[in-house]
Amino acid sequence: MKLLFDQNLSPRLVDCLANLYPNSKHVYDVELDQSTDLLLWAYAQQHDFIIVTRDADFNEISLIQGFPPKVVWIRRGNCSTQAIELMLRLHFETIQYLNENPNAGILTLF
C-alpha cells in the first residue's frame, strides 16, 4: 500500500510514515508538484498509489473518472504535519480496507 502525498501536504510525511506505508512518495519526489490534478491522477493510477490530499478536486475527479486511484481526503482544518501523521497512523486499518475493497474509492478523514 503506497501513498502519494499531494503538494498541500508536507514531504516529511513520506519519512515519518515509512514504517506503515513503505514506498510512498510526495509529488515533489516524482516531479509532479507543478502538474495538474489530472496528471497526478494518471500517475497514481499507473503506479498503484493512493492519493492523500486536502484538495476537494480529487473527490470530484473520482466521481467523474471512477477509481483507481483511490483517495484519502483530509478535511481537517489547519493542523500540523504531526497531526496529519497521527491521523494516518490511527486510520491505518481503515486505509488498508480502502486499498483492498474494490467497491471503495474515497476515504474522508476529519
Secondary structure as GFF3:
##gff-version 3
##sequence-region A 1 110
A	DSSP	beta_strand	2	5	.	.	.	ID=ss1
A	DSSP	alpha_helix	12	16	.	.	.	ID=ss2
A	DSSP	beta_strand	25	26	.	.	.	ID=ss3
A	DSSP	alpha_helix	37	46	.	.	.	ID=ss4
A	DSSP	beta_strand	49	53	.	.	.	ID=ss5
A	DSSP	alpha_helix	57	65	.	.	.	ID=ss6
A	DSSP	beta_strand	71	74	.	.	.	ID=ss7
A	DSSP	alpha_helix	81	90	.	.	.	ID=ss8
A	DSSP	alpha_helix	92	100	.	.	.	ID=ss9
A	DSSP	beta_strand	106	109	.	.	.	ID=ss10
###
